Structures are given as C-alpha cells and as structure tokens.
Amino acid sequence: MINRTTQSLLGALGVLALALGVAEVHPPKGQAAATGASVRTAVQQTTLVCPPPLQGSGTTQYSLAAPGNTSSSSASGSGSGGSGSSGATLTPLADPINGSAASGPVVPSATSSASASASASASATGKGKAHASSSPKASSSTPAASASPNAGTSAAPAPSASPIAQQPQPGGATTAKAASGTNAPAMAATAGGSLAPGFAVQQTTVSSKGLSGTGCATPSTDFWFVGADTNKGTTAYLELSNTQDTNADADIQIFGTSGEVDAPAASSINIPAHGTSQLLLSSLVQPGNDGQNLSIHVLVRSGQVAAALHESQDGNGSDWIPATTPGSSAVIPGLPGDVHKFGLTVAVPGDADADLKIQLASQSGWITPAGHETIHVKAGMVNYVDLSDVTRKQPAALRLTPTDPKLASPFMATVIASGYGDIAYLSGTAPVERRGTVAGNQSGASLLLTAPNGAAKVTVSSIGTGAGGGGSTDKTVQIPAGATVAVTPQAPPGASTFAVTITPTSGGPIYAAREIGGKDGLTIQQIPDDGSTVLIPTVIQNPAILVQ
C-alpha cells in the first residue's frame, strides 16, 4: 500500500509533468520567447457604455465601428469575432432611475427595456441574435435625490434584452436608432476577439435643443468634468451607468470659483446593476450655491461605472461635456474655424495655484492670443476666461502649459464653442499614438488634426457600413509642425454614415478631433488613441521555476 507521503510526492510529480506537457504543447513563440522586451498584442475584449440620450422628442442614432487589428499588432482570435466571440453588439440596459443614496438596494420592476430593444431593433441597419442575460437578485430602493426627464420609479436589469445592432466582422461599421421617447435607456456595447481592437461607438442626438454627440465610454472608477453650470436657464444631468451584476456606489464633489460647493445630497449615490442613475446637477447643491463654470468629480467607491454629463442652455443649445483627467499641461484639439465664440474653463484640484500660458496651434503654427496670454487659477477652485473669436476663422488647438515648469500644478481644462445656434465642449485629451477611431461621421464632417511638436504625416481611412466595410478610402495628410489642418474625410461609396481611422505614419505626436456642424447644430468629439493594442510581459520558458 502506498503511504500518504508517497501519494503526495506522486501527485506533485503528476502536476509537474502536466505543467511541463502544457508548456511543450503551447510553447511561447516569436517575441514572447525572447527575453528583455514586452510584446504588443491586440486587445481581446472591449466594453463601452452609451448614456441615456436625453432626446426628448428628438431622435438618436448609434454608430458602431470595428476596424480590427492594426498591422503592427499580433492578431488573435478567429472567425467572425475571434475565439469565443459572437461579434460586436449594442444592447439596452434597464430604464434609468432617479439618482438615490446607496443606503438601500434597488427595487425590481418590469422595465420597458426589452420592449424598447424590440422597437429599436426594427430601425437597426443590421439584425443580431437575441442576447439573454441573467438578472441579479431584486431589492428595494431609497427615495430619489433628483427629478429626471428619463427616470422611472425603479430599475432592474433587463432580463432578456436583445441587441439592437450587431457588427459580425471586423473592418466594417453599422448603425441603429434608439427607441423613441424620453425614457430611452443607456446601452452596453461589447466586442470580442478580432472585433475588439479599436471598437468605437458614437451616440448622436438631434433635438429641438440642438445636436448632442458623444463617444461611448469605458467604465472606470474616477471621472472629472469641467465647465458645468447649475444656474437658472441651464439644465445639467449627470448619468451614471453600471453594466455589472452588482450595484455600484459613488460620491460626487462639486467645485466652483470659491472652492468646493456644499452638496450633501451628492454622497453615496446608488447605481443599480445593469442600470443608470440620473442626477439633476442643480438638485445636488444647497440653495444659493448654484454657479457657472463648475468642475464635477465622480469617485466610485464600489464597482465600476460609466459617467457622462449633459448640459442644455435655454436658447443656446446643448451637448455632452467630455470627461478629462488632471495633468501638468494640456492640449485641447478641435477648435473649428467656422465657430467664432469660445470660452475656457480651468479647474485646479490640488493644493497649489496654477499659472498657465495659453497658446494656439493655428494653420500657420503656434501663436499667443493677444489679451489672453495667461490664466491664473487658485488651488481647489475654478476660473473662466472669455476667449471670444480667438481662432480668427482658422482651425486650431489650444495648449496650456505652466508659466514656470518648476511650479507646475495639476489642472484640467474645457473649452466651450458656440456656433450654428448650438454649443459644443472640448477637453484636454491624449494624443493618437498608434491609431484613432471615430464612428458616426456624416457628409460634411471635418477632422481637425494638430502636430504640436514636429511635422507629422497620417493616413485617414474611411470605413463604410456592412460586414466588410462596403469599401474604404484612404487619404495621406501632411501636418506642419505646430499647426492644425482641417480635413474632410471622403465617404465610402453609398455610405451616408461611416467610420474613420487616423493612423500616424511619421512624426508626431498627433492630436485629433471631429466636428459635425450644420442646420441641426454643432457637436465635436475628440479622438484619442483607440487602445487597440496592449503591452504584455515577456514569457520565458523555464521549467526550473516549478521545482524551486
């Protein structure tokens, strides 16, 4: 009979043999077998969240783009969507609720998301198979902190919501329409395998208040928004959407020109699983604390959410304010030449004042706008400067840098642009390093490309709708050093809505934005790197580590 010691030894040897066998059957290859360098590989899964559109009686279109792998990344996955993937899909979350304190869970209800999904699917450009998801356990809700035009009385995950759009293959784009009415829900967009790299979704709403557009965002735990307003005549809604199976909890801080604003109702906000909490920003602050040019900090205490902030100004228009992050300098691309009124809001979250130089990268290179050379912002506060017609009818990017690099203090900045009877917001953003992707382009849309340091060259590619893109077009664009150029991407044959990729081929860095302006209003989206690849550590085949 074999004793326990012998059994343990044989078991350990079996595990060792199995591990060595797996290593031999699936050995590292190529760069991964070498030492001293990480490997760049294509991402395998992308999840984005589109906020409830706040469309009122208007209409909202979603545009999905799946450009696929970049040529310089290692491909992975197989088939239409890669291993274990059913492609890229856009699926409704539960109907939004009024924001509430997280002292209690959420009451389940028979929401209309499933029926909204069916209604929206009828207007989608491509049909997808039904997607079933399990719903978490039901619970009860606390009173709402604010009223919302989209909000129901309670929410629960849509138990069997079907995708309203599906992109089955990389290299293509597709569109779908949101359900009509004021209660349209947020959307979860997912892509796996070969569709995940560069997957992008654009949400564009046309309403009586103008044109509102936003790129759908990745869930996270920390968000900053700069340039919000809670004064009379302005309506701002903060949308917190949760795609996970458990409730999330968040705190909100609000800062103004005199420091942090007293907002006792902004703590312990409950975000239901597979749902959205909507918060009227003015309802979070104490009476008498309303103000313009606020900065909003969303700090998620448990879980992950996607945060979005929409602002509507009576008689002036509406749009989404993009999230941004603190930094010691900022480049804000996308100031169009056909818009002639701009304002700059800067927030300093730390405990040191910021003194910043203001510069513009115009068509002729860097300039310092006369009368707007610098801006001073006190620690923990917000400051605003009216830039008026600072671009002089030229496309531009705005750069903020410390007047004394030795005294740099982290800050965030947002530009508001007014034109076409509407408003649009631009924030400091990251450059396009390997490739940028933007969906939802229309005829007449413009790309604004800036090379702040040295001259650069990029390839602009347009991707039409359909499984294979419906044909694509490429254009090479030269960008002089310190300058901004405006480019009109060419639509693929027969495409009314299409996606665009921007791929740097020399020089850089490159900053990019896309403007849509016309009779429906104005909206501008900045285009950072699409995150299609990641660096993974080198894998070394070393059996000795198993017996150490």
C-alpha positions in Angstrom: 0.0 0.0 0.0 1.3 3.5 -0.9 1.6 5.8 2.2 0.4 9.4 2.3 3.9 10.8 1.7 4.4 8.7 -1.4 0.9 9.7 -2.7 1.7 13.4 -2.2 5.0 13.0 -4.0 3.4 11.2 -6.9 0.7 13.9 -7.1 3.2 16.7 -7.1 5.2 14.9 -9.9 1.9 14.5 -11.9 1.2 18.2 -11.6 4.7 19.0 -12.7 4.5 16.6 -15.7 1.2 18.1 -16.7 2.5 21.7 -16.5 5.6 20.8 -18.5 3.4 19.0 -21.0 1.3 22.1 -21.5 4.4 24.2 -21.8 5.7 21.9 -24.6 2.3 21.7 -26.4 1.8 25.5 -26.3 5.4 27.0 -26.1 5.9 30.8 -26.3 6.6 31.9 -29.9 8.2 34.8 -31.6 8.8 37.8 -29.5 7.3 36.1 -26.4 10.0 33.5 -26.5 12.7 36.2 -26.3 13.9 37.9 -23.2 14.2 41.6 -22.3 11.1 43.0 -24.2 7.4 43.1 -23.8 5.1 42.0 -26.6 2.4 44.3 -28.1 -0.7 42.3 -28.9 -4.3 43.1 -29.9 -6.9 43.5 -27.1 -9.4 40.6 -26.8 -12.4 42.3 -25.2 -13.8 45.9 -25.3 -16.8 47.2 -23.3 -18.2 50.6 -23.8 -21.3 52.3 -22.4 -23.5 54.9 -24.1 -25.5 57.1 -21.7 -29.3 57.6 -21.9 -29.7 60.0 -24.8 -31.9 62.7 -23.1 -33.5 63.1 -26.5 -37.0 64.3 -25.5 -39.0 64.3 -28.7 -35.8 64.1 -30.8 -34.0 61.1 -32.4 -30.8 59.3 -31.5 -28.5 57.3 -33.8 -25.8 54.9 -32.6 -22.9 54.2 -34.9 -20.6 51.2 -34.3 -17.2 50.8 -35.9 -14.9 47.7 -35.7 -11.7 48.5 -37.7 -9.9 45.4 -36.4 -6.2 44.8 -35.7 -3.6 47.3 -36.5 -0.9 45.9 -38.9 1.8 46.2 -36.2 0.0 44.1 -33.5 -0.2 40.4 -33.2 -3.6 39.1 -34.3 -5.6 36.7 -32.1 -8.9 35.0 -32.2 -10.6 33.5 -35.2 -13.8 33.5 -37.2 -16.1 36.5 -37.4 -15.5 37.8 -33.9 -12.5 35.8 -32.7 -12.4 32.8 -30.4 -15.4 32.6 -28.2 -16.9 35.8 -29.6 -20.3 36.5 -31.3 -19.2 39.8 -32.8 -19.8 43.3 -31.6 -23.2 44.1 -30.2 -25.2 47.0 -28.7 -27.7 46.0 -26.0 -30.0 48.2 -23.8 -29.6 48.4 -20.1 -32.6 48.9 -17.8 -34.5 52.1 -17.9 -32.8 54.9 -16.0 -33.9 55.8 -12.4 -33.6 59.0 -10.3 -30.3 59.1 -8.5 -30.6 57.9 -4.9 -28.4 57.4 -1.8 -27.0 53.9 -1.6 -28.4 53.1 1.9 -30.7 50.5 0.3 -30.7 48.3 -2.7 -32.9 48.7 -5.8 -36.5 47.5 -6.1 -37.0 45.3 -9.1 -39.6 46.3 -11.7 -40.8 45.2 -15.1 -39.0 47.8 -17.0 -39.6 48.6 -20.6 -36.1 47.9 -21.8 -36.9 44.7 -23.5 -39.7 46.3 -25.4 -37.6 49.3 -26.2 -35.0 47.0 -27.5 -37.5 45.3 -29.8 -38.7 48.7 -31.0 -35.2 50.0 -31.7 -34.2 46.8 -33.4 -36.7 47.4 -36.1 -34.8 50.5 -37.1 -31.3 49.0 -36.9 -29.3 48.6 -40.1 -28.3 45.0 -39.2 -30.2 42.4 -37.1 -28.4 40.5 -34.4 -29.4 37.3 -32.5 -31.1 37.7 -29.2 -28.8 38.0 -26.2 -30.0 36.7 -22.9 -28.6 37.7 -19.6 -29.4 36.7 -16.0 -30.7 39.3 -13.7 -29.4 39.8 -10.1 -31.5 39.4 -7.0 -34.1 42.0 -6.5 -34.1 44.6 -3.7 -35.8 47.8 -2.5 -34.9 51.4 -3.3 -34.4 54.6 -1.3 -36.1 57.9 -2.2 -34.7 59.7 -5.3 -32.4 62.7 -4.8 -33.4 64.5 -8.0 -36.0 64.6 -10.7 -35.1 63.4 -14.2 -36.9 63.6 -17.6 -36.0 60.0 -18.3 -36.3 58.4 -14.9 -38.7 55.7 -13.9 -39.5 54.9 -10.3 -37.3 51.9 -10.0 -35.0 49.7 -12.1 -33.6 46.2 -12.6 -31.5 44.6 -15.2 -33.4 43.9 -18.4 -33.8 40.1 -18.1 -33.8 39.3 -21.8 -32.8 42.4 -23.7 -31.8 41.8 -27.3 -29.1 43.6 -29.2 -30.4 46.5 -31.4 -27.3 46.3 -33.5 -24.6 43.8 -34.4 -21.4 44.1 -36.4 -20.4 40.5 -37.3 -16.9 41.1 -38.8 -14.0 43.4 -38.4 -13.3 46.1 -41.0 -16.9 47.4 -41.0 -19.5 49.7 -39.4 -23.2 49.7 -38.7 -25.9 52.0 -37.3 -29.1 51.7 -35.2 -31.7 54.1 -33.8 -32.6 54.5 -30.1 -36.2 53.8 -29.1 -38.3 56.9 -29.3 -39.5 58.9 -26.3 -38.0 60.4 -23.2 -37.2 57.1 -21.4 -34.6 55.6 -23.8 -32.1 53.6 -21.8 -28.3 53.5 -21.7 -26.6 51.0 -24.0 -23.8 48.4 -23.4 -21.6 47.9 -26.4 -19.3 44.9 -26.4 -16.8 43.4 -28.9 -14.7 40.3 -28.6 -11.9 38.6 -30.4 -10.9 40.3 -33.7 -13.6 42.9 -33.4 -12.3 44.2 -30.0 -9.2 46.3 -31.2 -10.3 49.8 -31.9 -14.0 49.1 -31.3 -15.8 52.5 -31.1 -19.4 53.7 -30.7 -20.8 57.2 -31.4 -24.1 58.4 -30.0 -25.6 61.4 -31.9 -29.0 63.1 -30.9 -30.9 65.6 -33.0 -33.5 67.5 -30.9 -35.1 71.0 -30.6 -32.2 72.0 -28.4 -29.5 71.2 -31.0 -27.1 68.5 -31.8 -25.6 66.4 -29.0 -22.9 63.8 -29.6 -20.6 61.7 -27.5 -18.3 58.8 -27.9 -19.4 55.9 -25.7 -17.0 55.4 -22.8 -15.2 52.7 -20.9 -16.4 52.0 -17.3 -14.0 53.2 -14.7 -13.8 54.5 -11.1 -12.7 58.2 -11.4 -14.1 60.9 -13.6 -13.7 64.7 -13.9 -15.9 67.1 -15.8 -15.1 70.8 -16.2 -17.4 73.6 -17.3 -20.8 72.6 -15.9 -23.5 75.1 -14.9 -26.3 74.9 -12.4 -27.7 78.4 -12.8 -31.2 79.2 -13.9 -31.7 78.6 -17.6 -29.3 75.7 -17.7 -30.1 72.1 -17.1 -27.3 69.6 -16.5 -27.8 65.9 -15.9 -25.1 63.5 -14.6 -25.6 60.0 -15.9 -24.0 57.1 -14.0 -24.4 53.7 -15.8 -23.5 50.3 -14.4 -23.1 47.2 -16.7 -22.0 44.9 -13.8 -24.1 42.3 -12.0 -24.0 44.1 -8.6 -24.9 47.7 -7.6 -22.3 50.4 -7.5 -21.8 53.3 -5.1 -20.3 56.7 -5.9 -19.6 60.1 -4.3 -19.7 63.4 -6.2 -17.7 66.5 -5.4 -18.6 69.9 -7.0 -16.1 72.8 -7.2 -16.7 76.4 -8.2 -14.9 79.7 -8.3 -14.8 79.9 -4.5 -13.8 76.3 -3.8 -15.8 73.2 -3.0 -19.5 73.6 -3.1 -21.7 72.3 -0.3 -23.5 69.4 -1.8 -24.8 67.0 1.0 -27.1 65.1 -1.5 -24.1 64.1 -3.6 -22.8 61.4 -1.3 -23.4 57.6 -1.5 -25.2 57.6 -4.9 -26.6 54.2 -5.7 -26.2 52.9 -9.3 -28.2 49.8 -9.9 -26.8 46.7 -11.6 -27.3 46.9 -15.4 -29.0 50.3 -15.0 -28.4 54.0 -14.8 -28.8 56.7 -12.1 -29.7 60.1 -13.4 -28.9 63.2 -11.3 -30.1 66.7 -11.9 -26.9 68.6 -11.0 -28.7 71.6 -9.5 -30.6 69.4 -7.1 -27.3 68.2 -5.5 -26.2 71.7 -4.3 -27.6 73.7 -1.4 -29.9 76.7 -2.3 -27.8 79.7 -3.1 -24.8 77.6 -4.2 -25.7 77.5 -7.9 -23.0 78.7 -10.2 -21.4 78.7 -13.6 -18.1 77.0 -14.6 -18.1 74.2 -12.1 -15.9 71.1 -12.0 -17.5 67.8 -11.1 -15.6 64.9 -9.6 -17.2 61.4 -9.7 -15.4 58.9 -7.4 -16.7 55.4 -7.5 -16.5 53.7 -4.1 -17.6 50.2 -5.2 -17.8 48.7 -8.6 -17.2 50.4 -11.9 -19.5 52.8 -13.8 -19.5 55.0 -17.0 -20.1 58.6 -16.2 -21.5 61.2 -18.6 -22.5 64.8 -18.2 -25.1 66.5 -20.5 -25.8 70.3 -20.4 -28.6 72.2 -22.1 -28.7 76.0 -22.1 -32.0 77.8 -22.8 -31.7 79.4 -26.3 -28.1 78.4 -26.7 -28.0 74.7 -27.4 -26.9 71.5 -25.7 -24.2 68.9 -25.8 -22.2 66.4 -23.7 -19.2 67.7 -21.6 -16.4 65.2 -22.1 -14.5 63.7 -19.2 -10.9 64.7 -18.6 -8.0 64.0 -16.3 -5.6 66.2 -14.3 -2.2 66.9 -15.7 0.6 69.5 -15.6 -0.1 70.5 -19.2 -3.0 70.1 -21.7 -3.7 70.1 -25.4 -7.3 70.7 -26.5 -7.7 69.9 -30.2 -10.7 70.6 -32.3 -11.4 74.3 -32.2 -13.1 74.8 -35.6 -12.5 77.8 -37.9 -16.3 78.2 -38.7 -17.1 78.9 -35.0 -16.4 82.4 -33.7 -17.1 82.3 -29.9 -15.1 80.3 -27.4 -14.7 80.2 -23.6 -12.1 78.5 -21.4 -12.7 76.9 -18.0 -9.7 75.7 -15.9 -10.0 73.8 -12.6 -7.2 73.0 -10.2 -8.0 70.1 -7.9 -4.8 70.2 -5.8 -3.5 72.5 -3.0 -1.2 74.7 -5.2 -2.2 77.6 -7.5 -1.7 77.2 -11.3 -0.3 79.9 -13.6 -0.7 78.8 -17.2 0.3 80.1 -20.6 -2.3 80.0 -23.4 -1.2 79.2 -26.9 -3.0 78.2 -30.1 -1.7 75.9 -32.9 -3.3 77.6 -35.9 -2.8 76.8 -39.6 0.3 78.9 -39.6 1.9 77.5 -36.4 1.9 78.4 -32.7 0.6 81.8 -31.7 -0.1 83.5 -28.4 -3.5 85.2 -28.4 -3.3 88.9 -27.7 -5.1 89.8 -24.4 -5.3 86.1 -23.4 -1.7 85.2 -22.8 -2.1 83.6 -19.3 -4.7 82.4 -16.8 -4.3 82.1 -13.0 -6.4 79.6 -11.1 -6.3 79.2 -7.3 -5.9 75.9 -5.6 -9.1 73.9 -5.3 -11.0 76.4 -7.4 -12.2 77.1 -11.0 -11.6 80.1 -13.3 -13.1 81.1 -16.6 -11.9 83.4 -19.4 -13.9 84.6 -22.4 -11.7 83.9 -25.4 -14.2 85.4 -27.9 -13.2 84.9 -31.5 -9.7 83.7 -30.6 -9.2 81.4 -33.6 -9.7 84.2 -36.2 -11.6 81.8 -38.5 -8.8 79.3 -38.5 -9.0 75.7 -37.2 -6.8 75.4 -34.1 -5.8 73.5 -31.0 -5.3 75.2 -27.6 -2.3 74.4 -25.4 -1.9 75.2 -21.7 1.5 74.9 -20.0 2.8 76.3 -16.7 4.5 79.7 -16.9 7.2 78.3 -14.6 7.7 74.5 -15.1 9.3 74.3 -11.6 5.9 75.3 -10.1 3.6 73.1 -12.2 0.3 72.2 -10.5 -2.1 69.6 -11.9 -5.1 71.1 -13.6 -8.0 70.3 -16.0 -9.5 72.4 -18.8 -12.5 72.6 -21.1 -13.4 74.9 -24.0 -17.0 75.7 -24.9 -17.6 76.6 -28.5 -20.7 78.4 -29.7 -21.8 78.2 -33.3 -24.7 77.1 -35.6 -27.1 78.2 -32.9 -25.6 75.5 -30.6 -22.8 74.7 -28.2 -20.1 72.1 -28.1 -17.5 71.2 -25.4 -13.8 70.2 -25.8 -11.5 69.0 -23.0 -7.8 68.2 -22.7 -7.2 64.8 -24.2 -4.5 62.2 -25.1 -2.7 62.0 -28.5 -3.2 59.4 -31.2 -0.2 57.2 -30.8 -0.9 54.1 -33.0 -4.4 54.7 -34.3 -7.5 56.7 -33.5 -11.1 55.6 -34.5 -14.2 57.7 -34.6 -17.7 56.4 -35.7 -20.8 58.3 -36.8 -19.2 60.6 -39.5 -21.6 62.3 -41.8 -21.3 64.1 -45.1 -19.5 67.4 -44.4 -17.9 66.3 -41.2 -14.3 67.7 -40.6 -11.3 66.2 -39.0 -9.1 68.7 -37.1 -5.5 67.4 -36.8 -2.7 69.0 -34.8 1.0 68.2 -34.6 2.2 70.3 -31.6 5.8 69.4 -31.8 7.2 68.3 -35.1 5.8 67.8 -38.6 3.8 64.7 -39.0 2.1 62.5 -41.6 -1.1 60.5 -41.1 -3.3 58.2 -43.1 -7.0 58.9 -42.9 -9.2 55.9 -43.8 -12.9 55.8 -44.2 -14.9 52.6 -43.4 -18.5 52.2 -44.7 -21.3 50.2 -43.3 -21.7 46.4 -43.8 -19.8 43.4 -42.7 -16.7 44.2 -44.8 -16.9 48.0 -44.7 -18.7 48.4 -48.0 -15.4 49.6 -49.5 -13.0 52.0 -47.9 -11.0 55.1 -48.9 -7.5 56.3 -47.8 -6.0 59.7 -47.8 -2.5 60.8 -46.7 -2.4 64.1 -44.8 0.7 66.2 -44.0 0.6 68.3 -40.8 3.2 71.1 -40.4 5.0 71.4 -37.1 2.9 73.3 -34.5 0.0 73.6 -36.9 -3.6 72.4 -37.2 -5.1 71.3 -40.5 -8.8 70.6 -41.3 -9.6 67.6 -43.5 -12.9 66.4 -44.9 -12.8 62.6 -45.0 -14.2 61.0 -48.1 -17.3 58.9 -47.6 -17.1 55.3 -49.0 -19.4 54.7 -52.0 -23.0 54.7 -51.0 -22.4 55.4 -47.3 -24.3 58.2 -45.5 -22.7 57.4 -42.2 -19.2 56.0 -41.8 -16.3 55.5 -39.5 -12.8 57.0 -39.8 -9.4 55.8 -38.6 -6.4 58.1 -38.2 -3.0 56.3 -38.3 0.2 58.2 -37.8 2.9 57.2 -40.2 5.7 59.6 -39.4 6.5 62.4 -36.9 4.1 63.2 -34.1 2.5 63.2 -31.6 -0.9 63.8 -33.2 -4.0 65.3 -31.6 -7.3 64.9 -33.4 -11.0 65.8 -33.2 -14.1 65.5 -35.4 -16.6 68.4 -36.0 -20.2 67.9 -37.2 -21.8 71.3 -37.8 -24.9 72.4 -39.9 -28.6 73.0 -39.8 -29.1 70.5 -36.9 -26.5 72.2 -34.7 -22.9 71.6 -33.6 -21.0 68.8 -31.9 -17.3 68.0 -31.6 -15.7 64.8 -30.5 -12.0 64.4 -29.7 -10.2 61.3 -30.9 -7.6 59.8 -28.6 -5.7 56.6 -29.3 -8.3 53.8 -29.8 -6.4 51.4 -27.4 -6.4 48.6 -30.0 -3.2 47.0 -28.5 -1.7 46.4 -25.1 1.8 45.5 -24.0 2.2 42.2 -22.2 5.3 41.0 -20.2 7.7 38.6 -21.9 7.0 34.9 -21.3 10.1 32.8 -20.6 10.0 29.0 -20.8 11.7 28.0 -17.6 10.7 24.6 -16.1 13.1 25.1 -13.1 10.7 27.6 -11.6 8.2 24.8 -10.9 10.6 22.9 -8.5 12.1 25.9 -6.7 
